[in-house]
Amino acid sequence: MLFLPIMVTVHIAEKIGKIIAEEVPFWETIIYLGDFTQVFTNFLFPIFLFISTMFFTSKLANNTEVIAFLSSGVSFNRFLRPYIIGASLICGGALVFNAIFVPNAAAGFNEFQYKYFKRGGDMETTNVFRQINDNDYVFVSNYQKTNQTGYDFTLEHFEGNVLKYKIYANRISFKDSVYTLSQYKKRTILENSEIIVQQSKLDTVFDFDIDELTPTTYIAETLSYSKLNEYIKTEEKRGNANMNIYLVEKYKRTSIPVSAFIFTIIAVAVSSIKKRGGMGVNLAIGIVIAMSYMFLDKVFGTIAEKSTFSPWIAVWTPNIFFAIVALFLLRNARR
C-alpha cells in the first residue's frame, strides 16, 4: 500500500503534460489511474510481497526473535509454515484478481493509452495472413488501420483441399460496409481450364471484418482465462503471426502468482539470518534479487514474442531459476 501512491504519483508526473495537451476529461483520467493501479499492482505484487516479507522478517532477526524461536525447539520448517500459508492465500487471491478484475482494467488502460498517448500506434500491420472461415484465406502485404486500407490483397477460396478461385487486388479499402478493390482480378479454376476476370475497380462485400486484418496486440490482456484460451484456438486456426504474444500472456496468468510464492521463501531464507549490516543489507539483497527477476522476465518474454522461442519456457524460466535459488538459500538457512 505504501508503494502504490508513489507509483501513481510518478506515473502522473510522467504523463501530466500529455494529459493537459490532449485536454483529457478529469473523470477519464481518474478511471485511467484506477486501471493503471490494478494492472501494475498485478504485475509487481510479487515484488511488493517479497520486500514486505523481507522487511518483517529482518525486524524479527535483528531483535533476535528468530534465534529465540529456534532455540525453544521450534524447527525451521515450523517457523516457515505461517509464511507458506500466507503466501498461498495471497497467491490464490491474486489468481482470482487476475481472472476477474485485471482484464477489464487492462482494456481500459490500453484504450486510454492508444487514444491519448499513442496516436497512430498499433495502426499499421505488415504481411497479414489469416484464415477467415473454413474455406477462405486472406493476405495483405500492408494494412493501415487509420484509413482502413490494405495493399497487395489476396483471397483464396478452397473446397476441401482444392483451390476453386483466387482474387487479387492492388489495394483494398473499406467504407460504409463496402469493400473497394482496385486493379481487381479474379481467377476461377475449372477442371480443365481457367476463367480470368479483370476490372480496374470493384465494389463488393466480404464476410469478414476489416479490423480482423490488424488484431490488437494487447487483446490477450483484456480477456479472461477461459476466453483467452478460446481466442488462442481461433487465432491458431487463422494463422495469426502474433501467437507467441498471446501465449506469453496466458502463461503469465499462472506464473506471476507462483513467483510470489517463490519470492516469499527466498525472503524468509535471506532475512531470517541476523547480519552485521542489519536490515539495510537484507533489503539491498532483496532489491537486487527482485530486479534480477524482472530483468530475466522481461528479456525472456521479449525473446518469446519476437522469435520462435517457446513461450512456456520463456515465461517459466525465471521462476524455475529462482525456485532453485530459493531451495539453495532455504537449505543454508536451515543450517
Rosetta blueprint (number, residue, H / E / L):
1 M L
2 L L
3 F H
4 L H
5 P H
6 I H
7 M H
8 V H
9 T H
10 V H
11 H H
12 I H
13 A H
14 E H
15 K H
16 I H
17 G H
18 K H
19 I H
20 I H
21 A H
22 E L
23 E L
24 V L
25 P L
26 F H
27 W H
28 E H
29 T H
30 I H
31 I H
32 Y H
33 L H
34 G H
35 D H
36 F H
37 T H
38 Q H
39 V H
40 F H
41 T H
42 N H
43 F H
44 L H
45 F H
46 P H
47 I H
48 F H
49 L H
50 F H
51 I H
52 S H
53 T H
54 M H
55 F H
56 F H
57 T H
58 S H
59 K H
60 L H
61 A H
62 N H
63 N L
64 T L
65 E H
66 V H
67 I H
68 A H
69 F H
70 L H
71 S H
72 S L
73 G L
74 V L
75 S L
76 F H
77 N H
78 R H
79 F H
80 L H
81 R H
82 P H
83 Y H
84 I H
85 I H
86 G H
87 A H
88 S H
89 L H
90 I H
91 C H
92 G H
93 G H
94 A H
95 L H
96 V H
97 F H
98 N H
99 A H
100 I H
101 F L
102 V H
103 P H
104 N H
105 A H
106 A H
107 A H
108 G H
109 F H
110 N H
111 E H
112 F H
113 Q H
114 Y H
115 K H
116 Y H
117 F H
118 K L
119 R L
120 G L
121 G L
122 D L
123 M L
124 E E
125 T E
126 T E
127 N E
128 V E
129 F E
130 R E
131 Q E
132 I L
133 N L
134 D L
135 N L
136 D E
137 Y E
138 V E
139 F E
140 V E
141 S E
142 N E
143 Y E
144 Q E
145 K L
146 T L
147 N L
148 Q L
149 T E
150 G E
151 Y E
152 D E
153 F E
154 T E
155 L E
156 E E
157 H E
158 F E
159 E E
160 G L
161 N L
162 V E
163 L E
164 K E
165 Y E
166 K E
167 I E
168 Y E
169 A E
170 N E
171 R E
172 I E
173 S E
174 F E
175 K E
176 D L
177 S L
178 V E
179 Y E
180 T E
181 L E
182 S E
183 Q E
184 Y E
185 K E
186 K E
187 R E
188 T E
189 I E
190 L L
191 E L
192 N L
193 S L
194 E E
195 I E
196 I E
197 V E
198 Q E
199 Q E
200 S E
201 K E
202 L E
203 D E
204 T E
205 V L
206 F L
207 D L
208 F L
209 D L
210 I H
211 D H
212 E H
213 L H
214 T L
215 P L
216 T L
217 T L
218 Y L
219 I H
220 A H
221 E H
222 T H
223 L L
224 S L
225 Y H
226 S H
227 K H
228 L H
229 N H
230 E H
231 Y H
232 I H
233 K H
234 T H
235 E H
236 E H
237 K H
238 R H
239 G L
240 N L
241 A L
242 N L
243 M H
244 N H
245 I H
246 Y H
247 L H
248 V H
249 E H
250 K H
251 Y H
252 K H
253 R H
254 T H
255 S H
256 I H
257 P H
258 V H
259 S H
260 A H
261 F H
262 I H
263 F H
264 T H
265 I H
266 I H
267 A H
268 V H
269 A H
270 V H
271 S H
272 S L
273 I L
274 K L
275 K L
276 R L
277 G L
278 G L
279 M H
280 G H
281 V H
282 N H
283 L H
284 A H
285 I H
286 G H
287 I H
288 V H
289 I H
290 A H
291 M H
292 S H
293 Y H
294 M H
295 F H
296 L H
297 D H
298 K H
299 V H
300 F H
301 G H
302 T H
303 I H
304 A H
305 E H
306 K H
307 S L
308 T L
309 F L
310 S L
311 P H
312 W H
313 I H
314 A H
315 V H
316 W H
317 T H
318 P H
319 N H
320 I H
321 F H
322 F H
323 A H
324 I H
325 V H
326 A H
327 L H
328 F H
329 L H
330 L H
331 R H
332 N H
333 A H
334 R H
335 R L
